Every structure is written in structure tokens, then in C-alpha cells.
Amino acid sequence: MMPLAPLAVGLAFGFLLHKAGMGRYDVIVNVFRFSDLTVLKFLMSALLVGMLGLQLLSSLHLTQSVPIPQTYWLGNALGGLLFGVGMATAGFCPGTVAAGAGEGRLDYLVAGGAGLYAGALAFGFAYPKLMPWLATQGNLGSVTLPSVLHVNSWLVIALIWELGLLLLYAIERGPWRRGPSKKSA
């Protein structure tokens, strides 16, 4: 029998994507236009909570240590660039394709699904030749910010939380926020 936790997490994530309006094309595209930063707020909140939760579970010895994969800076940079260009051009990301298809939107199901399959096939065909080369180009090993800075993980988490909350505040108060001005007289 399959564990139900991954299914529950996936359903919760999809529900939250839908409730936050991130299954809509305009919300995704407007991030790149700096006119609606809802996605950035959602992702920043998820990263902050996830980081704190993982470290708390690890510190209380309620989970095994989190595996840290090898860092290939060139592969990460090229993959991030390709993903970002594709997402900005199409107005979709894998999560929103699934959310939109789940809502019954035909454009997400057909165009988004075709993009997912095309990307998976391209990756599958390119991986055997591309990954060995990328692995020789800037493999930094398993690095984390606390290990690079030689400080306690909780200190890094506190700093990132402060910066994250400052960023969320700036997004909420900045000129790019959606809706009418909230300035008081």
C-alpha cells in the first residue's frame, strides 16, 4: 500500500495554488512584468516555512538528515535560465500546468501538457551526453550556506527569515502591488 502523505501534500499544494490564483496565466506572466508579485510572495512564504520546518524536525531528531545533492553551478545556471525563459514565454510552470489542467482549462491541459512532455523528452535525450560534461564544469560538491560561512544553521535561518520578511514587506508596500493604493491620508 502506498503512503498517503505524498498524495495529501500534493493535494494541499494544488489547493493552495488554486486558492492563491496561481493557476492563471496573467498571474504568472505578470511576475516577469513586475506588475503582480503574488507568485513571489507565495514562493517566499513556502521557502521560509519549509526551511524552518526542516531544520526544526532535524534539530529535534524527528527526521533523518536531509540529503544535500551535488551542486553543479553551470548546470544550475543554464537550467534556471532555460526554465525562466520558458516560463516567461509560455506563462506556465509545471505546477500551474497541473493546477490549470485540474481546473479543466483546455489550454493548460493541451499546450501545457505538450510543453511538459516535450521538455521531459528533450531532457531524456540530452541527459546522457550533456550531464557528464556539465558534471565536469564546476562541481562544488554538497554545499550549504552554513557550511560555506562556517556558522550554525539556525543563524543562517534567522538571517534569511529577516531578509525574507523584509522582502515580503517591500513587495506588499511597493508600487508594483495589485489593486488600489492603500496610502492613508
PEWO-V798356 format. One line per field, one symbol per residue. phi: phi as a letter, one per 40 degrees, with the letter a starting at -180 (. if undefined). psi: psi as a letter, one per 40 degrees, with the letter a starting at -180 (. if undefined). A space follows every 50 residues. Layout:
# PEWO-V798356
phi->???
psi->???
This chain:
# PEWO-V798356
phi->.cccdcccccccccccdcccgccbdccccccccfbabdcccccccccccc ccccccccccfcaccccbccbbccccccccccccccccccgbbdcccccc cccgccccccccccccccccccccccddcccdccccbgccgcbbcccccf bcdcccccccccccccccccccccccccgccbccc
psi->hhiedddddddddddddddeeeehdddddedeefehfddddddddddddd dddddddddefeiiihhhiihgddddddddddddddddddeiiddddddd ddeehddddcdddddddddddddddddddddddddegfheagiiddddef iiddddddddddddddddddddeieeiiaiiehi.
